[in-house]
Amino acid sequence: MTATVIDLSPAQRPLPKPRLDWPAAFRAVRKLLKNKEDTLQVFEIMKALNGKSVADGYARMLTTLQGGRIAYERQELAKRLMDDAWLDSFAPGTVGAAYRDFIRAENLSADGLVQVSRDGGEAIDVAHPHAWFGRRIRDTHDIWHILSGYHRDALGEACLVAFSYAQTGGLGWAFIAVVAALRSKTKRAPKQPYVRAIWQGYQRGRAAAWLPAEDYDVILNEPLDAARRRLKITPATHYNAIPQDLRDLVHPSMRKAA
């Protein structure tokens, strides 16, 4: 009797099991250290080290009614965040107004991170719940800047990746934060509480509400201070204590992609 061989199409094949690729992560971080504007390397690090954190995050969303509804609706935030008319509708003082002013002052757009993430491969755009969750984390990065109070200087990005690790459990975020903390200990770095600021980023992320399952239509319409109180996002005291002109002496950072 001859066994029947079933050749599954690519769409029917089981998803590969996530694995950690440390050599790829170290290659990417070396490139990032040479050029902190090379945002593609951040996505390479995430792809190499985030493992099953995306699948775990999506599963966590389904454990609450609100998270389940958001996952069911699968709204693509990047499309909303590129709508200038929608952004202009936010009242002064709201999270949405702060986000709008932030991206325009920095000459950014949600499309910037979208395009860079696509340079790392097509997996980010596949029609799958895990890919959608990954896009959600990508697209809320600059909103988390607003909520956390961290600016786009290198230290602010390092603090935010530590915050993001606490929120998502993705080792890629932790890896970048640790590298930035180690860089701050070099002889060339001024004597400032860089490591404490980055560590506080992690602590603040742990103490805050779980942001991936929050309704961003609600958040963006809330007054910024009220949103921070509701989401239990405490002040970034160590980061704020460091003079602005000394915050760019720590990198790698997330990106300067427009």
MARMARRO-703248 format. One line per 3 residues: number of its first residue (from 1); their letters; for each residue x, z, y of N, C-alpha, C. Coordinates in Angstrom, 3 decimals, decimal comma, padded with zeros to 6 digits. Layout:
<recs>
NUM) a) X Z Y X Z Y X Z Y | ...
</recs>
This chain:
<recs>
1) mta) 000,857 000,000 -001,191 000,000 000,000 000,000 000,890 000,000 001,237 | 000,600 -000,884 002,167 001,405 -000,996 003,377 000,782 -000,175 004,495 | 001,618 000,641 005,128 001,109 001,472 006,222 000,794 000,607 007,432
4) tvi) -000,259 000,968 008,125 -000,641 000,250 009,336 000,133 000,806 010,524 | 000,795 -000,074 011,267 001,554 000,337 012,450 000,713 000,065 013,684 | 000,464 001,103 014,443 -000,338 000,966 015,653 000,598 000,935 016,851
7) dls) 000,590 -000,167 017,562 001,429 -000,313 018,750 000,581 -000,006 019,972 | 000,759 001,192 020,523 -000,044 001,608 021,664 000,421 000,889 022,921 | -000,516 000,500 023,749 -000,165 -000,057 025,052 000,419 001,051 025,914
10) paq) 001,164 000,702 026,975 001,758 001,744 027,832 000,726 002,740 028,349 | -000,482 002,267 028,652 -001,504 003,158 029,190 -002,017 004,149 028,155 | -001,812 003,856 026,862 -002,322 004,723 025,800 -001,256 005,641 025,218
13) rpl) -000,019 005,421 025,581 001,041 006,246 025,027 001,011 007,641 025,634 | 001,352 008,659 024,842 001,393 010,028 025,380 002,385 010,131 026,525 | 002,068 010,988 027,488 002,997 011,216 028,587 004,278 011,849 028,054
16) pkp) 005,436 011,443 028,583 006,679 012,089 028,144 006,700 013,554 028,548 | 007,289 014,388 027,715 007,392 015,804 028,048 008,392 015,984 029,185 | 008,014 016,742 030,221 008,942 016,964 031,340 010,215 017,653 030,853
19) rld) 011,343 017,223 031,375 012,611 017,863 031,030 013,447 017,995 032,289 | 014,329 018,960 032,276 015,214 019,179 033,421 016,438 018,283 033,289 | 016,790 017,622 034,370 017,940 016,723 034,389 018,923 017,220 035,456
22) wpa) 019,736 018,213 035,064 020,663 018,818 036,020 021,721 017,842 036,534 | 022,288 016,971 035,696 023,268 016,015 036,237 022,674 015,159 037,357 | 021,438 014,686 037,179 020,792 013,883 038,221 020,581 014,708 039,486
25) afr) 020,226 015,980 039,325 020,008 016,845 040,485 021,305 017,050 041,267 | 022,418 017,264 040,552 023,694 017,458 041,241 024,168 016,180 041,926 | 023,922 015,016 041,285 024,280 013,757 041,941 023,493 013,592 043,245
28) avr) 022,212 013,915 043,179 021,364 013,756 044,360 021,755 014,730 045,463 | 022,067 015,960 045,095 022,386 016,932 046,145 023,734 016,611 046,793 | 024,660 016,024 046,040 025,921 015,607 046,648 025,676 014,528 047,703
31) kll) 024,789 013,593 047,393 024,451 012,553 048,370 023,748 013,158 049,579 | 022,889 014,143 049,329 022,163 014,781 050,417 023,103 015,564 051,321 | 024,120 016,180 050,743 025,094 016,912 051,544 025,888 015,974 052,447
34) knk) 026,102 014,762 051,987 026,818 013,777 052,806 025,947 013,230 053,923 | 024,651 013,164 053,672 023,730 012,604 054,657 022,395 013,316 054,553 | 022,158 014,289 055,428 020,926 015,082 055,342 019,690 014,268 055,708
37) edt) 019,873 013,049 056,242 018,738 012,186 056,543 018,259 011,418 055,304 | 019,012 011,494 054,211 018,700 010,718 053,010 017,611 011,427 052,208 | 016,385 011,305 052,677 015,266 012,035 052,081 014,970 011,620 050,655
40) lqv) 015,339 010,405 050,301 015,101 009,949 048,926 015,726 010,904 047,925 | 016,867 011,497 048,287 017,553 012,401 047,356 016,740 013,665 047,102 | 015,938 014,062 048,076 015,058 015,217 047,857 014,069 014,907 046,745
43) fei) 013,491 013,715 046,779 012,541 013,341 045,735 013,239 013,163 044,388 | 014,493 012,716 044,411 015,253 012,624 043,165 015,476 014,012 042,568 | 015,754 014,987 043,419 015,931 016,365 042,944 014,629 016,896 042,370
46) mka) 013,533 016,629 043,045 012,240 017,080 042,539 011,934 016,452 041,181 | 012,195 015,155 041,076 011,938 014,467 039,813 012,807 015,033 038,693 | 014,038 015,438 039,037 014,966 015,938 038,029 014,653 017,365 037,583
49) lng) 014,108 018,190 038,482 014,039 019,621 038,189 012,637 020,241 038,200 | 011,655 019,544 038,704 010,347 020,201 038,818 009,612 020,338 037,492 | 010,073 019,627 036,454 009,570 019,854 035,103 008,062 019,873 035,017
52) ksv) 007,543 020,920 034,396 006,091 021,014 034,181 005,374 021,755 035,306 | 006,063 021,974 036,437 005,423 022,722 037,521 004,219 021,977 038,085 | 004,283 020,631 038,101 003,150 019,860 038,614 001,950 020,016 037,679
55) adg) 002,179 019,887 036,382 001,094 020,063 035,419 000,535 021,483 035,489 | 001,417 022,458 035,623 000,969 023,848 035,728 000,154 024,069 037,004 | 000,615 023,455 038,104 -000,108 023,600 039,362 -001,492 022,998 039,292
58) yar) -001,594 021,824 038,672 -002,910 021,196 038,543 -003,827 022,066 037,679 | -003,286 022,591 036,587 -004,097 023,453 035,721 -004,570 024,692 036,480 | -003,716 025,223 037,346 -004,096 026,402 038,133 -005,244 026,061 039,086
61) mlt) -005,236 024,845 039,634 -006,320 024,454 040,537 -007,673 024,559 039,853 | -007,700 024,268 038,579 -008,972 024,222 037,851 -009,525 025,596 037,521 | -008,784 026,649 037,837 -009,230 027,996 037,475 -010,162 028,612 038,516
64) tlq) -010,369 027,935 039,662 -011,317 028,434 040,656 -012,334 027,333 040,967 | -013,494 027,732 041,466 -014,516 026,757 041,815 -014,037 025,823 042,919 | -013,399 026,383 043,952 -012,927 025,537 045,043 -011,828 024,596 044,571
67) ggr) -010,868 025,129 043,829 -009,795 024,285 043,322 -010,320 023,193 042,409 | -011,285 023,551 041,553 -011,870 022,560 040,671 -012,600 021,470 041,439 | -013,317 021,862 042,496 -014,016 020,865 043,313 -013,021 019,912 043,977
70) iay) -011,947 020,476 044,538 -010,948 019,646 045,216 -010,293 018,689 044,225 | -009,986 019,194 043,035 -009,392 018,332 042,009 -010,373 017,249 041,579 | -011,648 017,597 041,489 -012,670 016,624 041,086 -012,816 015,523 042,138
73) erq) -012,757 015,903 043,414 -012,925 014,925 044,495 -011,685 014,042 044,674 | -010,506 014,598 044,359 -009,231 013,863 044,424 -009,044 013,119 045,752 | -009,260 013,830 046,846 -009,037 013,222 048,156 -007,546 012,935 048,350
76) ela) -007,231 011,759 048,871 -005,848 011,400 049,172 -005,565 011,795 050,617 | -004,826 012,877 050,789 -004,615 013,421 052,123 -003,830 012,480 053,024 | -002,912 011,706 052,469 -002,093 010,823 053,306 -002,965 009,870 054,105
79) krl) -004,035 009,365 053,497 -004,917 008,429 054,203 -005,575 009,103 055,388 | -006,030 010,352 055,207 -006,645 011,067 056,320 -005,620 011,356 057,412 | -004,425 011,754 057,003 -003,410 012,167 057,973 -002,811 010,996 058,743
82) mdd) -003,117 009,770 058,331 -002,669 008,585 059,070 -003,770 008,027 059,970 | -004,910 008,711 060,029 -006,047 008,274 060,824 -005,947 008,895 062,222 | -005,497 008,115 063,202 -005,283 008,651 064,553 -006,571 009,163 065,184
85) awl) -007,679 008,475 064,948 -008,949 008,921 065,524 -009,337 010,288 064,970 | -009,118 010,479 063,678 -009,411 011,782 063,057 -008,501 012,857 063,622 | -007,228 012,542 063,771 -006,293 013,519 064,328 -006,656 013,884 065,762
88) dsf) -007,123 012,908 066,528 -007,486 013,167 067,921 -008,731 014,033 068,045 | -009,479 014,199 066,958 -010,733 014,960 067,022 -010,515 016,469 066,974 | -009,306 016,926 066,659 -009,086 018,363 066,501 -009,019 019,056 067,859
91) apg) -009,695 020,192 067,939 -009,745 020,951 069,186 -008,403 021,621 069,465 | -008,075 021,828 070,736 -006,821 022,525 071,072 -006,750 023,887 070,384 | -005,550 024,235 069,947 -005,342 025,537 069,319 -005,552 025,568 067,826
94) tvg) -006,097 024,485 067,266 -006,337 024,439 065,828 -005,075 024,020 065,084 | -005,090 024,233 063,782 -003,984 023,780 062,941 -003,836 022,263 063,053 | -004,978 021,559 063,059 -004,943 020,108 063,148 -004,330 019,620 064,444
97) aay) -004,637 020,278 065,549 -004,050 019,892 066,836 -002,549 020,149 066,835 | -002,139 021,279 066,259 -000,702 021,580 066,182 000,019 020,564 065,311 | -000,620 020,179 064,193 -000,036 019,154 063,318 000,074 017,826 064,052
100) rdf) -000,986 017,426 064,739 -000,991 016,158 065,485 000,125 016,136 066,529 | 000,235 017,223 067,299 001,261 017,271 068,343 002,657 017,267 067,733 | 002,793 017,929 066,600 004,081 018,026 065,909 004,560 016,644 065,448
103) ira) 003,713 015,912 064,741 004,166 014,630 064,197 004,392 013,605 065,309 | 003,611 013,691 066,370 003,807 012,734 067,464 005,049 013,060 068,277 | 005,308 014,331 068,483 006,518 014,720 069,215 007,772 014,351 068,433
106) enl) 007,682 014,440 067,102 008,840 014,153 066,249 008,875 012,693 065,791 | 007,897 011,914 066,245 007,805 010,503 065,857 007,718 010,356 064,338 | 006,820 011,116 063,746 006,618 011,117 062,296 005,258 010,536 061,959
109) sad) 005,073 010,259 060,691 003,747 009,925 060,170 003,726 010,308 058,707 | 002,517 010,558 058,191 002,396 010,869 056,768 002,931 009,722 055,923 | 002,838 008,516 056,464 003,310 007,343 055,722 004,814 007,384 055,488
112) glv) 005,552 008,109 056,336 007,002 008,179 056,157 007,399 008,757 054,817 | 006,814 009,907 054,476 007,128 010,517 053,184 006,557 009,701 052,031 | 005,413 009,066 052,259 004,823 008,225 051,210 005,793 007,115 050,825
115) qvs) 006,325 006,423 051,828 007,219 005,300 051,545 008,507 005,756 050,885 | 009,071 006,865 051,339 010,310 007,366 050,732 010,059 007,781 049,287 | 008,933 008,430 049,029 008,643 008,863 047,656 008,486 007,660 046,739
118) rdg) 007,966 006,558 047,255 007,812 005,358 046,435 009,152 004,715 046,120 | 010,131 004,912 046,978 011,457 004,364 046,705 012,060 004,968 045,445 | 011,586 006,153 045,070 012,102 006,813 043,879 011,421 006,399 042,595
121) gea) 010,496 005,453 042,655 009,798 004,992 041,456 008,308 004,903 041,686 | 007,609 004,298 040,756 006,182 004,064 040,901 005,320 005,189 040,347 | 005,932 006,174 039,681 005,136 007,216 039,018 004,266 007,988 039,999
124) idv) 004,722 008,125 041,248 003,970 008,918 042,216 002,612 008,310 042,511 | 002,445 007,010 042,292 001,207 006,334 042,654 000,263 006,097 041,473 | 000,627 006,554 040,286 -000,230 006,260 039,136 -001,552 007,013 039,254
127) ahp) -002,588 006,463 038,617 -003,913 007,078 038,632 -003,985 008,149 037,551 | -003,440 009,311 037,872 -003,417 010,418 036,917 -003,523 011,726 037,705 | -004,226 012,734 037,173 -004,386 013,987 037,911 -003,064 014,634 038,322
130) haw) -002,053 014,593 037,459 -000,782 015,218 037,797 -000,101 014,487 038,942 | -000,162 013,154 038,927 000,417 012,382 040,033 -000,330 012,678 041,336 | -001,645 012,805 041,250 -002,430 013,158 042,444 -001,996 014,512 042,981
133) fgr) -001,792 015,481 042,106 -001,363 016,802 042,570 000,013 016,711 043,229 | 000,915 015,923 042,656 002,225 015,733 043,271 002,114 015,116 044,653 | 001,211 014,154 044,818 000,998 013,559 046,133 000,440 014,586 047,116
136) rir) -000,390 015,473 046,615 -000,981 016,503 047,477 000,113 017,425 048,030 | 001,045 017,814 047,187 002,151 018,656 047,652 003,001 017,891 048,664 | 003,278 016,631 048,372 004,056 015,799 049,300 003,364 015,691 050,665
139) dth) 002,068 015,428 050,650 001,355 015,122 051,882 001,080 016,350 052,745 | 001,156 017,541 052,150 000,917 018,759 052,930 002,211 019,365 053,466 | 003,339 018,722 053,217 004,632 019,292 053,637 004,655 019,622 055,130
142) diw) 004,238 018,680 055,969 004,298 018,931 057,412 003,213 019,904 057,870 | 002,091 019,974 057,141 001,093 021,002 057,465 001,677 022,378 057,153 | 002,441 022,479 056,081 003,095 023,753 055,758 004,133 024,116 056,811
145) hil) 004,760 023,114 057,423 005,635 023,407 058,562 004,853 024,164 059,638 | 003,663 023,677 059,950 002,853 024,291 061,000 002,425 025,697 060,600 | 001,918 025,843 059,387 001,425 027,134 058,936 002,545 028,165 058,832
148) sgy) 003,701 027,741 058,348 004,812 028,683 058,144 005,568 028,992 059,424 | 005,480 028,101 060,410 006,226 028,295 061,649 007,658 027,817 061,587 | 008,030 027,148 060,519 009,391 026,623 060,401 009,463 025,233 061,027
151) hrd) 010,456 025,023 061,874 010,625 023,736 062,531 011,409 022,785 061,626 | 011,745 021,606 062,151 012,398 020,572 061,352 013,918 020,621 061,426 | 014,466 021,648 062,030 015,908 021,829 061,959 016,292 022,130 060,516
154) alg) 017,596 022,044 060,228 018,044 022,190 058,842 017,667 023,551 058,257 | 017,804 024,624 059,054 017,448 025,948 058,547 015,945 026,039 058,287 | 015,146 025,473 059,194 013,699 025,496 058,984 013,299 024,795 057,705
157) eac) 013,958 023,670 057,412 013,666 022,954 056,173 014,099 023,778 054,960 | 015,253 024,436 055,062 015,729 025,263 053,951 014,772 026,424 053,687 | 014,290 027,040 054,761 013,322 028,126 054,605 012,017 027,609 054,002
160) lva) 011,605 026,415 054,416 010,349 025,877 053,912 010,460 025,472 052,445 | 011,611 024,989 052,002 011,718 024,670 050,575 011,695 025,953 049,737 | 012,255 027,045 050,283 012,149 028,323 049,572 010,696 028,781 049,512
163) fsy) 009,982 028,625 050,623 008,545 028,922 050,675 007,804 028,058 049,656 | 008,181 026,773 049,591 007,520 025,835 048,678 007,787 026,178 047,214 | 008,995 026,674 046,924 009,286 027,099 045,552 008,367 028,245 045,151
166) aqt) 008,186 029,196 046,053 007,304 030,320 045,748 005,880 029,846 045,508 | 005,459 028,814 046,215 004,104 028,306 046,097 003,899 027,450 044,843 | 004,912 026,650 044,488 004,726 025,646 043,433 005,449 025,949 042,129
169) ggl) 006,509 026,756 042,181 007,291 027,024 040,980 008,207 025,886 040,576 | 008,324 024,854 041,419 009,200 023,732 041,105 010,661 024,071 041,352 | 011,495 023,981 040,305 012,903 024,347 040,447 013,644 023,472 041,452
172) gwa) 013,154 022,261 041,695 013,804 021,409 042,679 013,838 022,051 044,047 | 012,737 022,688 044,427 012,694 023,387 045,711 013,710 024,525 045,732 | 013,766 025,294 044,656 014,695 026,421 044,589 016,140 025,935 044,658
175) fia) 016,444 024,841 043,987 017,796 024,295 043,962 018,263 023,949 045,376 | 017,421 023,279 046,159 017,791 022,917 047,525 017,974 024,169 048,378 | 017,098 025,155 048,203 017,207 026,389 048,982 018,502 027,124 048,666
178) vva) 018,866 027,184 047,384 020,104 027,873 047,000 021,325 027,148 047,554 | 021,325 025,822 047,472 022,452 025,058 048,011 022,582 025,306 049,512 | 021,466 025,309 050,228 021,504 025,566 051,666 022,029 026,974 051,956
181) alr) 021,602 027,956 051,155 022,080 029,325 051,355 023,580 029,423 051,118 | 024,077 028,739 050,084 025,508 028,755 049,814 026,290 028,080 050,931 | 025,752 026,992 051,469 026,413 026,305 052,575 026,532 027,207 053,797
184) skt) 025,546 028,081 053,963 025,569 028,964 055,129 026,654 030,021 055,041 | 027,223 030,203 053,851 028,258 031,220 053,670 029,670 030,668 053,877 | 029,799 029,379 054,218 031,119 028,810 054,432 031,734 029,373 055,705
187) kra) 033,052 029,233 055,821 033,769 029,779 056,978 033,358 029,095 058,277 | 032,895 027,849 058,169 032,541 027,113 059,379 031,204 027,558 059,952 | 030,377 028,205 059,150 029,055 028,620 059,613 029,171 029,872 060,481
190) pkq) 028,447 029,936 061,587 028,478 031,136 062,424 027,828 032,318 061,715 | 028,121 033,502 062,196 027,581 034,718 061,586 026,132 034,916 062,036 | 025,241 034,403 061,212 023,811 034,532 061,466 023,120 034,851 060,146
193) pyv) 021,922 035,460 060,199 021,230 035,853 058,953 020,555 034,675 058,248 | 021,345 033,627 057,960 020,778 032,445 057,321 020,185 032,772 055,950 | 020,955 033,484 055,137 020,485 033,767 053,777 019,227 034,628 053,818
196) rai) 019,211 035,608 054,710 018,019 036,448 054,829 016,808 035,624 055,272 | 017,037 034,652 056,155 015,939 033,803 056,613 015,395 032,960 055,457 | 016,300 032,398 054,649 015,864 031,583 053,514 015,157 032,447 052,472
199) wqg) 015,710 033,610 052,190 015,074 034,522 051,236 013,703 034,962 051,729 | 013,591 035,204 053,034 012,293 035,565 053,580 011,294 034,427 053,422 | 011,790 033,169 053,485 010,902 032,038 053,233 010,265 032,135 051,864
202) yqr) 011,071 032,484 050,861 010,536 032,667 049,503 009,541 033,825 049,477 | 009,890 034,935 050,094 009,006 036,091 050,088 007,677 035,792 050,774 | 007,725 035,065 051,866 006,506 034,713 052,581 005,633 033,787 051,727
205) gra) 006,279 032,871 051,018 005,521 031,990 050,135 004,845 032,748 049,008 | 005,520 033,765 048,490 004,945 034,588 047,419 003,764 035,404 047,912 | 003,864 035,894 049,151 002,823 036,773 049,683 001,598 036,006 050,167
208) aaw) 001,778 034,726 050,474 000,683 033,938 051,048 -000,340 033,547 049,995 | -001,505 033,155 050,453 -002,502 032,550 049,568 -001,910 031,287 048,954 | -002,498 030,850 047,828 -001,960 029,666 047,152 -002,477 028,416 047,865
211) lpa) -001,601 027,774 048,629 -002,006 026,700 049,530 -002,426 025,404 048,839 | -001,892 025,038 047,680 -002,326 023,771 047,074 -003,824 023,686 046,812 | -004,468 024,807 046,579 -005,900 024,791 046,271 -006,770 025,073 047,483
214) edy) -006,155 025,121 048,671 -006,942 025,333 049,880 -007,589 024,023 050,324 | -008,693 024,147 051,028 -009,414 022,992 051,567 -008,797 022,657 052,925 | -008,091 021,541 053,009 -007,363 021,224 054,237 -008,278 020,719 055,345
217) dvi) -009,468 020,252 055,031 -010,427 019,956 056,085 -010,803 021,240 056,820 | -010,885 022,327 056,080 -011,179 023,631 056,694 -009,968 024,128 057,460 | -008,815 024,123 056,830 -007,605 024,645 057,474 -007,321 023,936 058,786
220) lne) -007,387 022,617 058,789 -007,000 021,858 059,979 -007,938 022,114 061,153 | -009,158 022,562 060,874 -010,100 022,858 061,947 -010,078 024,324 062,377 | -009,295 025,143 061,707 -009,196 026,558 062,063 -008,210 026,773 063,207
223) pld) -008,446 027,767 064,057 -007,392 028,181 064,999 -006,146 028,586 064,218 | -004,985 028,202 064,715 -003,749 028,403 063,967 -003,524 029,868 063,614 | -003,667 030,753 064,580 -003,419 032,177 064,302 -004,407 032,718 063,277
226) aar) -005,663 032,287 063,367 -006,669 032,755 062,412 -006,366 032,238 061,013 | -005,910 031,000 060,922 -005,567 030,436 059,615 -004,412 031,205 058,983 | -003,421 031,520 059,783 -002,279 032,282 059,246 -002,725 033,651 058,763
229) rrl) -003,598 034,307 059,502 -004,088 035,619 059,065 -004,863 035,492 057,766 | -005,768 034,528 057,710 -006,595 034,369 056,501 -005,744 034,044 055,290 | -004,708 033,231 055,481 -003,866 032,791 054,367 -002,706 033,751 054,098
232) kit) -002,665 034,852 054,836 -001,649 035,901 054,634 -000,225 035,361 054,827 | -000,068 034,529 055,851 001,254 033,981 056,187 001,820 034,821 057,320 | 002,821 035,609 056,996 003,410 036,556 057,931 004,427 035,864 058,844
235) pat) 004,831 036,500 059,946 005,798 035,880 060,861 007,166 035,673 060,209 | 007,841 034,606 060,623 009,188 034,280 060,114 010,224 034,981 060,987 | 010,327 036,284 060,848 011,117 037,082 061,788 012,610 036,745 061,741
238) hyn) 013,192 036,579 060,568 014,627 036,289 060,477 014,944 034,895 061,009 | 014,108 033,941 060,670 014,300 032,581 061,185 014,193 032,565 062,699 | 013,173 033,217 063,236 012,958 033,218 064,683 014,074 033,930 065,438
241) aip) 014,778 034,838 064,762 015,854 035,583 065,425 017,126 034,752 065,605 | 017,236 033,639 064,901 018,427 032,798 064,978 018,258 031,794 066,112 | 019,204 031,714 067,036 019,081 030,770 068,164 018,872 029,339 067,673
244) qdl) 018,058 028,592 068,408 017,728 027,237 067,992 018,950 026,353 067,833 | 019,944 026,536 068,695 021,113 025,657 068,617 022,017 025,968 067,434 | 021,707 027,028 066,680 022,493 027,377 065,496 021,737 027,114 064,192
247) rdl) 020,548 026,562 064,292 019,730 026,374 063,087 020,046 025,080 062,340 | 020,784 024,180 062,958 021,087 022,917 062,294 022,421 022,957 061,566 | 023,021 024,123 061,452 024,323 024,229 060,799 024,197 024,544 059,318
250) vhp) 022,980 024,502 058,813 022,715 024,712 057,389 021,962 023,490 056,894 | 022,438 022,893 055,840 021,696 021,787 055,231 022,109 021,729 053,771 | 021,408 021,046 052,839 020,533 019,909 053,060 019,168 020,293 053,591
253) smr) 018,519 019,326 054,224 017,174 019,535 054,742 016,207 018,564 054,098 | 014,931 018,738 054,418 013,906 017,953 053,735 013,937 016,485 054,162 | 013,835 016,233 055,469 013,882 014,842 055,886 013,727 014,688 057,388
256) kaa) 014,102 013,508 057,850 013,814 013,090 059,208 013,145 011,727 059,135 | 012,300 011,543 058,161 011,711 010,223 057,930 010,506 010,009 058,821 | 010,466 008,878 059,506 009,330 008,558 060,358 008,365 007,670 059,595
</recs>
